[in-house]
Amino acid sequence: MKLANKVAIITGAGSGIGKASAKLFAEEGAKVICADIKSHEGTAAEIGDAAIAMEADAGSEADVKRLVDEAVARFGGLDIMFANGGISGGLKGLFDQTPEDWAEILRVNLIGPFLAIKHAAPVIKERGGGSIICTASVAGIRAGAGGPAYSASKAGVINLVKTGAAQLVGSNVRVNAICPGLIETGMTQMIYEHARDRGKEDKIGRFNPLQRGGEPIEIARAALYLASEESSYVNGHALVVDGGLAASYPFTKLLYGQTAF
């Protein structure tokens, strides 16, 4: 039970990575507040008494503060904040997006994690320390994995966890990010369905060395590692979980004279 007697908040818990993480955290002993922009009693219901569901906008300061306050009121404190909620904003190009598009994507994807750190860190510190995890993306590392505003927001998250860790010096509150690659979630469902409709499901994830897409549980396991004491010396880090996509430029046949398998 890696999270026995711990209290966690997970945003975006209604589906995908958030749902998988909520269920896994509960299995490992945590009490979990499952937060999402829409009603999602299903996640908490599947978990049972160890979880409660709350509607919240991850980019609203009032809502984030309300989640933290509820953790204290219901469970006596907070040990883990997983700022996972986010939006893709679509795949419009740089010259097709508006300032309003950018403002909304940054509000949810970057200001949301900032608010999570701002309001969760002092409460986690009161418990003697703990973990804050933010969902970034391989799109924040280099171009080609998301729309311009989405990619910029995730690059911001990667820097935010480094800045946050430095700001929390001496608090024993660790701040880290996860950078997923292509994972089958509600956000990427269109990509998966398009490939399946064309009979090209086997092409999904072909640009990473494992040559497949990922599953939400694979990101949830990374989140569990960062939430637990197993990562007690990991701080200000962006953990890439992408099948090796970000480790290499894509290639198909030859690489420096060597035949690819």
C-alpha positions in Angstrom: 0.0 0.0 0.0 2.2 2.8 -1.3 -0.2 5.5 -0.4 -1.7 4.2 2.8 -3.3 7.0 4.9 -2.6 9.6 2.2 -5.1 12.1 0.8 -5.1 13.0 -2.9 -6.8 15.4 -5.2 -6.9 14.5 -8.9 -8.3 16.9 -11.5 -9.6 15.5 -14.8 -10.6 12.4 -12.9 -13.7 11.8 -15.0 -11.9 9.8 -17.7 -8.6 8.8 -19.2 -5.4 9.4 -17.2 -7.2 11.0 -14.3 -9.7 8.1 -13.9 -7.0 5.5 -14.1 -4.9 7.4 -11.6 -7.8 7.8 -9.1 -8.5 4.1 -9.2 -4.8 3.2 -8.8 -4.2 5.7 -6.0 -7.2 4.3 -4.1 -6.0 0.7 -4.6 -2.8 1.8 -3.0 -4.5 3.1 0.1 -5.3 6.8 -0.6 -8.5 8.7 0.0 -9.2 10.5 -3.3 -11.1 13.6 -4.4 -12.1 13.0 -8.0 -12.5 16.4 -9.6 -13.7 17.1 -13.2 -15.3 19.9 -15.1 -18.4 17.7 -15.6 -20.4 15.5 -13.3 -18.5 12.2 -13.0 -19.9 10.2 -10.2 -18.9 7.1 -12.1 -15.2 7.3 -11.1 -15.9 7.8 -7.4 -18.6 5.1 -7.5 -16.2 2.6 -9.0 -13.7 3.3 -6.2 -16.3 3.3 -3.4 -15.9 4.8 0.1 -12.3 5.9 -0.5 -13.4 8.5 -3.0 -15.7 11.5 -3.4 -16.6 13.3 -6.6 -16.5 17.1 -7.1 -17.2 19.3 -10.1 -14.5 21.8 -10.6 -12.8 23.9 -13.3 -9.1 23.3 -13.1 -8.4 26.8 -14.2 -10.6 28.5 -11.6 -8.9 29.7 -8.5 -12.1 29.5 -6.5 -12.7 25.9 -7.6 -9.1 24.8 -6.9 -9.2 26.4 -3.4 -12.6 24.7 -2.8 -11.0 21.3 -3.7 -8.2 21.8 -1.2 -10.6 23.1 1.5 -12.7 20.0 1.0 -9.7 17.7 1.4 -9.0 19.3 4.8 -12.6 19.3 5.9 -13.4 15.8 4.8 -10.1 13.9 5.3 -8.1 16.2 7.6 -5.4 17.4 5.2 -3.8 16.8 1.9 -0.7 14.9 0.8 -0.9 14.6 -3.0 -2.2 17.0 -5.6 -2.3 15.7 -9.2 -3.1 18.7 -11.5 -4.0 16.5 -14.5 -7.1 18.4 -15.9 -6.5 20.0 -19.3 -7.8 20.7 -22.8 -6.3 20.2 -26.3 -7.7 23.3 -27.9 -7.9 21.5 -31.3 -5.3 21.3 -34.0 -5.6 24.8 -35.6 -2.4 26.2 -36.9 -0.6 29.2 -35.5 -2.1 31.6 -37.9 -5.6 30.3 -37.4 -5.8 30.6 -33.7 -7.1 33.7 -31.9 -5.8 35.4 -28.7 -9.0 34.1 -27.1 -8.0 30.5 -28.1 -4.7 30.9 -26.5 -6.1 32.6 -23.4 -8.4 29.7 -22.7 -5.9 26.9 -23.3 -3.3 28.7 -21.1 -5.9 29.3 -18.4 -6.7 25.6 -18.0 -3.4 24.0 -18.9 -0.9 26.3 -17.3 -2.7 28.6 -14.9 -4.5 25.5 -13.6 -1.3 23.8 -12.4 0.0 27.1 -11.0 -3.2 27.3 -8.9 -2.8 23.7 -7.8 0.7 24.5 -6.5 -0.3 27.8 -5.0 -3.2 26.4 -2.9 -2.1 22.8 -2.3 1.5 23.4 -1.3 0.9 25.2 2.0 -1.6 22.5 3.1 0.7 19.6 2.1 3.6 21.3 4.0 1.4 21.2 7.1 1.4 17.4 6.9 5.2 17.3 6.8 5.5 17.3 3.0 4.2 15.4 0.0 3.9 15.5 -3.7 2.4 17.8 -6.4 2.3 16.3 -9.9 1.3 18.2 -13.1 0.5 16.7 -16.4 2.6 18.2 -19.2 3.2 16.5 -22.5 5.9 15.6 -25.1 4.3 18.4 -27.0 6.0 20.7 -24.5 9.4 19.3 -25.4 9.4 19.9 -29.2 7.1 20.6 -32.1 4.9 18.1 -33.8 2.9 16.6 -31.0 0.1 19.1 -30.6 -1.3 22.5 -31.6 0.7 25.6 -31.0 -1.1 26.9 -27.9 -1.4 23.4 -26.4 2.3 22.8 -26.9 3.3 26.2 -25.4 1.1 25.6 -22.4 2.8 22.2 -21.8 6.2 23.7 -22.2 5.1 26.2 -19.5 4.1 23.3 -17.2 7.6 21.8 -17.5 9.2 25.0 -16.4 6.5 25.6 -13.8 7.4 22.5 -11.9 11.1 23.5 -11.9 10.2 26.9 -10.7 7.7 25.5 -8.1 10.2 23.1 -6.7 12.7 26.0 -6.2 10.1 28.2 -4.6 9.3 25.4 -2.1 12.8 25.0 -0.9 12.9 23.4 2.6 9.2 22.5 2.6 9.5 18.8 1.7 6.9 19.4 -0.9 8.1 17.9 -4.2 6.8 19.2 -7.6 7.2 17.2 -10.7 5.6 16.7 -14.1 4.7 13.8 -16.3 5.1 14.2 -20.1 2.8 11.6 -21.8 3.2 10.6 -25.4 0.3 9.4 -27.4 -2.2 7.9 -24.9 -5.7 6.7 -25.8 -8.0 9.2 -23.8 -11.0 11.3 -24.6 -8.6 14.0 -25.8 -7.0 11.7 -28.4 -10.1 9.7 -29.2 -10.6 11.4 -32.6 -7.1 10.3 -33.7 -7.7 6.7 -32.7 -11.2 6.5 -34.3 -9.9 8.0 -37.5 -7.1 5.4 -37.7 -9.6 2.5 -36.9 -12.1 3.8 -39.5 -9.4 3.7 -42.2 -8.1 0.2 -41.1 -4.8 1.7 -40.0 -4.9 1.1 -36.2 -1.5 -0.7 -36.5 0.0 2.7 -37.5 -0.8 4.3 -34.2 2.4 5.1 -32.3 4.6 4.0 -35.2 7.0 6.8 -34.6 8.2 5.6 -31.2 10.5 2.6 -30.7 7.8 0.5 -29.1 5.6 1.2 -32.1 2.3 1.5 -30.2 0.2 4.0 -28.4 0.1 4.1 -24.6 -2.7 3.3 -22.1 -3.9 5.6 -19.3 -2.8 3.0 -16.7 0.8 3.4 -17.9 0.7 7.1 -17.1 -1.2 6.4 -13.8 1.7 4.1 -12.7 4.2 6.9 -13.4 1.9 9.2 -11.3 1.9 6.7 -8.5 5.7 6.6 -8.5 5.8 10.4 -8.2 3.1 10.5 -5.5 4.8 7.8 -3.4 7.9 7.8 -1.2 9.6 5.7 -3.9 10.4 9.1 -5.6 11.4 10.8 -2.4 14.5 12.4 -4.0 12.8 13.3 -7.4 12.0 17.0 -7.5 11.6 19.6 -10.2 11.7 16.9 -12.8 9.6 16.2 -16.0 9.2 12.5 -16.4 8.7 11.5 -20.0 6.4 8.4 -20.6 6.1 8.1 -24.3 7.5 4.8 -25.5 10.7 6.5 -26.5 9.2 9.0 -28.9 11.1 12.0 -27.5 14.4 10.1 -27.4 14.9 10.1 -31.1 13.9 11.8 -34.3 11.6 9.3 -36.2 13.1 6.9 -38.6 11.8 4.0 -40.6 14.6 2.1 -42.4 18.1 3.4 -41.9 19.9 5.1 -39.1 23.6 6.0 -39.6 24.0 3.0 -41.9 22.3 0.5 -39.6 19.2 -1.4 -40.6 16.3 -0.8 -38.2 14.4 -3.8 -37.0 
